[in-house]
């Protein structure tokens, strides 16, 4: 799955009204990292780091945390392909 499709999944989380603002900001930061001009491995590593931090926030619902974990898994598989 290319980074563009992962960005779409991340935007779905930011559109959820139940997601805390600080988590939306972190997800927005990871979206911008995935859209930058670095190599795929660098982009994915930066985004995974941010998403790991977001998923450990105590204010995140279990549903959102699971979505983030699934996206991190997808990003890790992209990283493994390269």
Contact map, one row per residue, 1 for C-alpha under 8 A:
1110110000000000000000000000000000000000000000000000000000000000000000000100010000
1111110000000000000000000000000000000000000000000000000000000000000000000000010000
1111111000000000000000000000000001100000000000000000000000000000000000000010000000
0111111100000000000000000000000000000000000000000000000000000000000000000000000000
1111111110000000000000000000000000000000000000000000000000000000000000000000000000
1111111111000000000000000000000000000000000000000000000000000000000000100110000000
0011111111100000000000000000001001000000000000000000000000000000000000000000000000
0001111111110000000000000000000000000000000000000000000000000000000000000000000000
0000111111111000000000000000000000000000000000000000000000000000000000100000000000
0000011111111100000000000010001000000000000000000000000000000000000000100000000000
0000001111111110000000000011000000000000000000000000000000000000000000000000000000
0000000111111111000000000000000000000000000000000000000000000000000000000000000000
0000000011111111001000010000000000000000000000000000000000000001001000000000000000
0000000001111111101000010011000000000000000000000000000000000000000000000000000000
0000000000111111100000000000000000000000000000000000000000000000000000000000000000
0000000000011111111000000000000000000000000000000000000000000000000000000000000000
0000000000000111111100000000000000000000000000000000000000000000000000000000000000
0000000000000001111100000000000000000000000000000000000000000000000000000000000000
0000000000001101111110110000000000000000000000000000000000011001000000000000000000
0000000000000000111111110000000000000000000000000000000000110000000000000000000000
0000000000000000001111111000000000000000000000000000000000000000000000000000000000
0000000000000000000111111100000000000000000000000000000000000000000000000000000000
0000000000000000001111111110000000000000000000000000010000010000000000000000000000
0000000000001100001111111111000000000000000000000000000000000000000000000000000000
0000000000000000000011111111100000000000000000000000000000000000000000000000000000
0000000000000000000001111111110000000000000000000110010000000000000000000000000000
0000000001100100000000111111111000000000000000000110010000000000000000000000000000
0000000000100100000000011111111100000000000000000000000000000000000000000000000000
0000000000000000000000001111111110000000000000100100000000000000000000000000000000
0000000000000000000000000111111111000000000001110110000000000000000000000000000000
0000001001000000000000000011111111100000000000100000000000000000000000000000000000
0000000000000000000000000001111111110000000000000000000000000000000000000000000000
0000000000000000000000000000111111110000001101100000000000000000000000000000000000
0010001000000000000000000000011111110000001100100000000000000000000000000000000000
0010000000000000000000000000001111111000001000000000000000000000000000000000000000
0000000000000000000000000000000111111100001000000000000000000000000000000000000000
0000000000000000000000000000000000111110000000000000000000000000000000000000000000
0000000000000000000000000000000000011111011000000000000000000000000000000000000000
0000000000000000000000000000000000001111111000000000000000000000000000000000000000
0000000000000000000000000000000000000111111100000000000000000000000000000000001001
0000000000000000000000000000000000000011111110000000000000000000000000000000001001
0000000000000000000000000000000000000111111111000000000000000000000000000000000000
0000000000000000000000000000000011110111111111100000000000000000000000000000000000
0000000000000000000000000000000011000001111111110000000000000000000000000011011000
0000000000000000000000000000000000000000111111111000000000000000000000000000001000
0000000000000000000000000000010010000000011111111100000000000000000000000000000000
0000000000000000000000000000111011000000001111111110000000000000000000000000000000
0000000000000000000000000000010000000000000111111111000000000000000000010011000000
0000000000000000000000000000000000000000000011111111100000000000000000000000000000
0000000000000000000000000110110000000000000001111111110000000000000000000000000000
0000000000000000000000000110010000000000000000111111111000000000000100010000000000
0000000000000000000000000000000000000000000000011111111100000000000010010000000000
0000000000000000000000000000000000000000000000001111111110000000000000000000000000
0000000000000000000000100110000000000000000000000111111110010000000000000000000000
0000000000000000000000000000000000000000000000000011111110010000100110000000000000
0000000000000000000000000000000000000000000000000001111111010000100000000000000000
0000000000000000000000000000000000000000000000000000111111110000000000000000000000
0000000000000000000000000000000000000000000000000000000111110000000000000000000000
0000000000000000000100000000000000000000000000000000000011111000000000000000000000
0000000000000000001100100000000000000000000000000000011111111101100000000000000000
0000000000000000001000000000000000000000000000000000000000111111100000000000000000
0000000000000000000000000000000000000000000000000000000000011111110000000000000000
0000000000000000000000000000000000000000000000000000000000001111111000000000000000
0000000000001000001000000000000000000000000000000000000000011111111100000000000000
0000000000000000000000000000000000000000000000000000001100011111111110000000000000
0000000000000000000000000000000000000000000000000000000000000111111111000000000000
0000000000001000000000000000000000000000000000000000000000000011111111100000000000
0000000000000000000000000000000000000000000000000010001000000001111111110000000000
0000000000000000000000000000000000000000000000000001001000000000111111111000000000
0000000000000000000000000000000000000000000000000000000000000000011111111100000000
0000010011000000000000000000000000000000000000000000000000000000001111111110000000
0000000000000000000000000000000000000000000000010011000000000000000111111111000000
0000000000000000000000000000000000000000000000000000000000000000000011111111100000
1000010000000000000000000000000000000000000000000000000000000000000001111111110000
0010010000000000000000000000000000000000000100010000000000000000000000111111111000
0000000000000000000000000000000000000000000100010000000000000000000000011111111100
0000000000000000000000000000000000000000000000000000000000000000000000001111111110
1100000000000000000000000000000000000000000100000000000000000000000000000111111111
0000000000000000000000000000000000000001100110000000000000000000000000000011111111
0000000000000000000000000000000000000000000000000000000000000000000000000001111111
0000000000000000000000000000000000000000000000000000000000000000000000000000111111
0000000000000000000000000000000000000001100000000000000000000000000000000000011111
